[in-house]
Amino acid sequence: MEFELSGHAGLKLWKQALTNIVFKKGPDLTTRQLSVLLIVFLEPKKHTVRGLAASLNVSKPVITRCIDSLSIQGLVKRVRDEEDRRSVLIQRTVKGAVFLTDFAELIEKSYLENQVKLNNI
């Protein structure tokens, strides 16, 4: 779905979606953790700590802590790379996919509700 938003409207959608996640008692993620999760789920390639650190311009220990937290919550998992046993890949999980699908639906719902309000003005 392609659409244009003003900065304020975009922030409002983001706020509504985040608030709904809090109400649903969803995972309490930092901005960095949510960024890592989105990269892993939206970019179809092999993800390593090194690659994620480069993508976000942070150190590998910062990404390692993010992955630790996301793994504990079951949102991503570490898997040995079969092509290079020294390397560990960060992969998607079903729980992570469900969380992001729900989050995307909350954003879309907020957008549609706001469109209806705008059309009724």
C-alpha positions as CSV (number, residue, x, y, z in Angstrom):
1,M,0.0,0.0,0.0
2,E,1.5,3.3,-1.1
3,F,0.4,6.5,0.5
4,E,1.8,9.9,1.5
5,L,1.8,11.1,5.1
6,S,2.8,14.4,6.7
7,G,5.3,14.1,9.5
8,H,2.7,14.6,12.1
9,A,0.3,12.1,10.7
10,G,3.1,9.5,10.4
11,L,4.1,10.0,14.0
12,K,0.4,9.7,15.1
13,L,0.2,6.3,13.3
14,W,3.4,5.2,14.9
15,K,2.2,6.3,18.4
16,Q,-1.2,4.5,18.0
17,A,0.5,1.3,16.9
18,L,3.1,1.4,19.7
19,T,0.3,2.2,22.3
20,N,-1.7,-0.8,21.0
21,I,1.3,-3.1,21.4
22,V,1.7,-1.9,25.0
23,F,-2.0,-2.5,25.7
24,K,-1.7,-6.0,24.2
25,K,1.3,-6.6,26.5
26,G,3.5,-7.2,23.5
27,P,7.3,-7.4,23.7
28,D,8.9,-4.2,25.2
29,L,11.5,-3.5,22.5
30,T,14.0,-0.7,22.2
31,T,14.2,1.3,19.0
32,R,17.5,-0.5,18.2
33,Q,15.9,-4.0,18.8
34,L,12.9,-3.1,16.6
35,S,15.3,-1.9,13.9
36,V,17.2,-5.2,14.0
37,L,14.0,-7.2,14.0
38,L,12.7,-5.2,10.9
39,I,16.0,-5.7,9.0
40,V,16.0,-9.4,9.7
41,F,12.4,-9.8,8.5
42,L,12.2,-7.3,5.7
43,E,15.6,-7.8,4.0
44,P,15.8,-11.3,2.3
45,K,19.5,-12.2,2.9
46,K,21.7,-13.9,5.4
47,H,22.1,-11.8,8.5
48,T,25.2,-11.8,10.7
49,V,26.1,-9.7,13.7
50,R,28.8,-8.0,11.6
51,G,26.3,-7.2,8.8
52,L,23.6,-5.9,11.2
53,A,26.2,-3.7,13.0
54,A,27.2,-2.2,9.6
55,S,23.6,-1.6,8.6
56,L,22.9,0.3,11.8
57,N,26.3,1.9,12.2
58,V,26.8,0.5,15.7
59,S,29.4,-1.9,17.2
60,K,29.1,-5.7,17.1
61,P,28.7,-5.9,20.9
62,V,25.6,-3.6,20.6
63,I,24.1,-5.9,18.1
64,T,25.0,-9.0,20.2
65,R,23.1,-7.5,23.1
66,C,20.1,-6.8,20.9
67,I,20.1,-10.3,19.5
68,D,20.4,-11.7,23.1
69,S,17.3,-9.9,24.1
70,L,15.4,-10.7,20.9
71,S,16.4,-14.4,21.2
72,I,15.2,-14.6,24.8
73,Q,11.9,-13.2,23.7
74,G,11.8,-15.8,20.9
75,L,11.6,-13.1,18.1
76,V,14.8,-14.2,16.3
77,K,17.2,-17.1,16.6
78,R,20.9,-17.8,16.1
79,V,21.8,-20.6,13.7
80,R,25.2,-21.9,12.5
81,D,25.9,-21.1,8.9
82,E,26.2,-24.5,7.1
83,E,28.5,-22.9,4.5
84,D,30.9,-21.4,7.1
85,R,30.7,-23.1,10.4
86,R,32.5,-20.2,12.1
87,S,29.7,-17.9,11.2
88,V,26.4,-17.5,13.1
89,L,23.3,-16.3,11.2
90,I,20.4,-14.4,12.7
91,Q,17.1,-15.9,11.5
92,R,13.4,-15.2,11.7
93,T,11.1,-17.0,14.0
94,V,7.4,-17.7,13.8
95,K,6.9,-15.6,17.0
96,G,8.8,-12.7,15.4
97,A,6.7,-13.0,12.2
98,V,3.5,-12.9,14.2
99,F,4.6,-9.9,16.2
100,L,5.5,-7.9,13.1
101,T,2.4,-9.0,11.2
102,D,0.3,-7.8,14.2
103,F,2.3,-4.6,14.3
104,A,1.8,-3.9,10.6
105,E,-1.9,-4.5,11.0
106,L,-2.1,-2.0,13.8
107,I,-0.4,0.6,11.7
108,E,-2.7,-0.1,8.8
109,K,-5.8,0.0,11.1
110,S,-4.7,3.3,12.5
111,Y,-4.1,4.7,9.0
112,L,-7.5,3.6,7.8
113,E,-9.3,5.0,10.9
114,N,-7.5,8.3,10.3
115,Q,-8.5,8.3,6.6
116,V,-12.1,7.8,7.6
117,K,-11.9,10.8,10.0
118,L,-10.3,13.0,7.4
119,N,-12.9,12.0,4.8
120,N,-15.7,12.9,7.3
121,I,-14.4,16.5,7.8
